[in-house]
């Protein structure tokens, strides 16, 4: 019989993470543990502290991490939803993905925990060149919202670190200041040197978004995430 345990933790940002919805100082996450034997909270905390020892534990671990005010499923009693989904939509035979559609972050956490449980070492979910450590995956370098000089410094640091794609958070500062940053990027790095993306976290109305999209297009911005 499959057992589950849920453990919540509050992670603290090293500095305020600004979005168009305000600044995050902390983030609450939940870890779900799937096991053949009943686990105590102390055992779960020990497992989290030592992922190198997951192999042979017969325990799967997954993270559920919605964002307050940004993830549509999040609410004050979110852990009750996790409890409900764990007790209703996962068993020895697998996961009911259709039933979990209204809970995307829970679905992600449960699928990860299931794959973790079924893997030999708790971490190798798929047999791919990436999971075997043979080939990297390209990711974007994220520049958080902040003062213009801070964002310039972060952006240049990301480029120096080798990132070929940069994603800038926009929507919290005056738009002209944000455009100034993007213009600096395009002055220093052409679109063939650096792919530029932005993330607005729902900062604009539909009408505002149309104007913003037009301006960004003229600056060879690759894409915008969640403009409305």
C-alpha positions, 0 to 999 in steps of 0.5 A, a space after each residue: 500500500 502506498 503512503 504519503 506525507 506532506 511537509 511544508 517549508 518557508 523559503 526566504 529570498 536572499 533579496 526581495 523578488 519584485 514582480 508586477 504584483 509586488 515583492 516576494 520576501 518568502 515563498 511557501 512550498 510543500 514537499 510530498 513524500 510517497 513511500 511503501 512504509 509510513 514516514 514520520 515528519 523527522 524522517 521526511 526532514 532527514 530525507 530532504 537534508 540528504 538527497 544523496 541517500 535517496 537511492 534504496 530508500 523506497 521513497 519518492 519526493 516531489 515539490 509543490 510550489 505555487 506562488 501567492 497571488 500569481 498561481 490561480 489555484 493558490 489560497 490560504 487553505 491550499 494544503 487541504 487541496 494537497 491532502 485531498 489530491 493525495 488521498 483521491 488521485 494517486 494509488 499503487 497503480 499510478 496518478 489520475 492526471 485528468 482529475 488533477 487538471 485544476 491543480 497544476 502545481 500539485 500535479 507536478 509535485 505528485 508526478 515528480 514524487 511518483 517518478 522519484 519513487 519508481 527510479 533507482 536512486 530517487 532522482 533519475 526520472 528519465 534515461 536521457 543524455 541530460 539525466 546521465 550528465 552527458 549533455 546540458 540543457 540551455 536555459 534563460 538567465 533571469 533578471 529580476 525587477 529592481 532599480 535600473 542600475 541593479 538590473 543593468 548590472 545583473 543583465 551584464 553579469 548573466 551575459 558574462 556568465 555565458 547566457 545566450 538568452 536573457 529574460 527580464 521581469 517588467 511591469 513594476 517600474 515605469 515602462 520608459 525605464 524598462 524600455 531604456 534597459 531593453 534598448 541598452 541590451 539591443 545596443 550592446 547585443 544584436 538579436 543574433 547575439 542574444 535572445 531577449 525575452 520579458 515576463 510581465 506577470 499579468 501587469 497590463 490590461 488588454 489595451 495596454 498589452 497591445 501597445 506594449 507588444 507593438 513596442 517590444 516587437 520593434 525591439 526584436 524581443 523574442 516573446 513576452 510571458 503573461 502580459 495580461 
